[in-house]
């Protein structure tokens, strides 16, 4: 459960990969979600928008099972995953108490 949390306050801020500088979340694009090879997941409190196979493989439940669980807590799920050197960007969604989470790792 080793991860670094980076908080982003502005809900309209683009998110760049800390390793390759690719804009994985770019609000100026029609397809605003563009994961790079370092992206492990992109999720909101409502569920996953993108998940890399290598990250899903270490989760105790499949994404379908997580989404079906009425008591799911995405933040808890991703922070309990044992993935080395993970960086999690936590961005406000602009809705009270709702966040987007984007995870990165070199591995």
C-alpha positions as CSV (number, residue, x, y, z in Angstrom):
1,X,0.0,0.0,0.0
2,X,2.8,2.4,-0.9
3,X,1.5,5.4,-2.8
4,X,1.9,9.2,-3.0
5,X,-1.2,11.3,-3.0
6,X,-1.2,14.6,-4.9
7,X,-4.3,16.8,-4.4
8,X,-5.6,18.9,-7.2
9,X,-8.1,21.6,-6.1
10,X,-9.2,23.0,-9.5
11,X,-11.8,20.7,-11.1
12,X,-11.0,22.0,-14.5
13,X,-7.2,21.4,-14.4
14,X,-5.8,19.1,-16.9
15,X,-3.8,16.1,-15.5
16,X,-0.4,15.3,-17.0
17,X,1.5,12.0,-16.5
18,X,4.4,12.7,-14.2
19,X,6.6,10.5,-16.2
20,X,6.0,11.3,-19.9
21,X,4.0,14.6,-19.5
22,X,1.2,13.2,-21.7
23,X,-2.2,14.9,-20.9
24,X,-4.2,12.0,-19.7
25,X,-7.1,14.3,-18.8
26,X,-7.4,17.2,-21.2
27,X,-10.6,19.2,-21.0
28,X,-10.0,20.9,-24.4
29,X,-10.4,17.5,-26.2
30,X,-13.6,15.8,-27.2
31,X,-12.2,12.6,-25.9
32,X,-10.9,14.2,-22.7
33,X,-9.6,10.9,-21.2
34,X,-6.4,9.7,-22.9
35,X,-4.4,7.3,-20.7
36,X,-0.8,6.8,-21.4
37,X,1.3,3.7,-20.8
38,X,2.0,4.8,-17.2
39,X,-1.7,5.3,-16.3
40,X,-2.9,2.6,-13.9
41,X,-6.5,3.8,-13.6
42,X,-8.8,6.8,-13.9
43,X,-11.8,6.6,-11.6
44,X,-14.4,8.7,-10.0
45,X,-16.3,8.0,-6.7
46,X,-18.9,6.6,-9.0
47,X,-16.7,3.9,-10.6
48,X,-13.8,3.3,-12.9
49,X,-13.5,5.2,-16.2
50,X,-10.3,3.4,-17.3
51,X,-8.2,0.6,-15.6
52,X,-5.0,-1.0,-16.9
53,X,-5.0,-4.8,-16.9
54,X,-1.9,-4.9,-14.7
55,X,-3.7,-2.8,-12.0
56,X,-7.0,-4.7,-12.3
57,X,-5.0,-8.0,-11.8
58,X,-4.0,-7.0,-8.3
59,X,-7.4,-5.9,-7.1
60,X,-9.2,-8.4,-4.8
61,X,-12.4,-8.0,-6.9
62,X,-13.0,-7.5,-10.6
63,X,-14.2,-4.1,-11.7
64,X,-17.6,-5.5,-12.5
65,X,-17.9,-6.8,-8.9
66,X,-16.7,-3.4,-7.5
67,X,-19.3,-1.5,-9.6
68,X,-22.1,-3.9,-8.5
69,X,-21.2,-3.4,-4.8
70,X,-23.6,-0.8,-3.4
71,X,-21.2,0.0,-0.6
72,X,-18.2,0.4,-2.9
73,X,-15.6,3.0,-2.0
74,X,-13.4,3.6,-5.0
75,X,-10.7,5.5,-3.0
76,X,-10.5,2.8,-0.4
77,X,-10.2,0.1,-3.2
78,X,-7.4,1.8,-5.0
79,X,-5.4,2.8,-2.0
80,X,-5.5,-0.7,-0.6
81,X,-4.0,-2.1,-3.8
82,X,-0.4,-3.1,-3.3
83,X,1.2,-1.6,-6.4
84,X,4.8,-0.3,-6.2
85,X,5.6,3.4,-6.5
86,X,2.1,4.4,-7.3
87,X,1.2,8.1,-7.5
88,X,-2.5,9.0,-7.1
89,X,-3.8,12.4,-8.3
90,X,-7.0,13.3,-6.5
91,X,-9.0,16.0,-8.2
92,X,-12.2,17.7,-7.1
93,X,-15.1,17.0,-9.5
94,X,-16.9,20.2,-8.8
95,X,-19.7,18.3,-7.0
96,X,-19.7,18.4,-3.2
97,X,-17.7,15.4,-1.9
98,X,-17.0,13.8,-5.3
99,X,-13.5,13.3,-6.6
100,X,-11.6,11.8,-9.6
101,X,-8.6,9.7,-9.0
102,X,-5.8,9.0,-11.5
103,X,-3.1,6.6,-10.8
104,X,0.4,6.4,-12.4
105,X,3.4,4.2,-12.1
106,X,6.6,3.5,-14.1
107,X,6.1,-0.2,-13.7
